[in-house]
C-alpha cells in the first residue's frame, strides 16, 4: 500500500518542520486531513488549492491509513 503515496508524499527535514508534504509544496498531509475532517469536500479543497490534484488527496489518505496501520502493529 505504501507505494500508492510515496511518489507524492515526502518528508524533508527543512520543509514545514519535517512534516509530510505533498510533491514538495508547502501543503502538508495534515493540512489536507484537517480540511477533510472539518467538512470540506475534495472539490472545495481543489478549488482552494489549484495545484493539488485528486490523486494528491488520495495519497494523503493512503499515507494516514498506512501510518495508522504501523502504529497499531507496533502497539503505540
N, C-alpha and C positions, 0 to 999 in steps of 0.2 A: 504494500500500500504506500510505502514511503516514497517510491519513485513518482507517484502522482503529483507531488508538490515540490520535489527537490529542484526542479528546473526553474521554479518561480519564487520560492521562498529561500531567503539567505539570512544567515546570522553573521554580521560583521561587527567586530568589537568597537570600532569607531563610529558606527552609524546607529543613531537612536538608542544609545546606551546598551548596545548588544542585543536588542530585541529583534525578533524575526521580522524582516521587511520583505516587501513584495517587489521583485525584479529590480532591486537597487533603488527604489523610490523611497521617499520618507514616510510612506504609509506602512504601518505595522500590521501584522496579523491581528494583534489585539485591538487595533482601531476598527478593523472590519468586523471582528466578532462583537465588539461593543455596539456598533451601528446596527447589526442584525438583532442583537439582544434588546435594543431599545425600540425595536419595531420597524425599523427602516426595511423596505423591500430591496431586493437586489437591484431592481430598476432605479430606485431612488439613489442608491449608493453609486451606481454607474453614472447617473445624471450629475451627481455632485462631484464625482472624481472621474472625468472622461478618460484619463489614462489607464484606469482599471478596466479589466475585462471580466466577463462572467467566469472564465477559467481561473482568473486570479482569486475570485471569491470562493470558488470551489476548492482551490488549493489551500486557502486559509482554513476552510472547514476540515479538509483532509489532514492538515498539519495538527489542528486541535484534536481531532479524533485519534491520530497516531500518538500524540503526546499523552492523552488520557489513557490509552491502552498501555503505554510504557509505565505510567505512574501506577496503574493498578497491578501490573505484572511485578513491579518491584516493591509493592506494598507501601508506597509513600502516601 
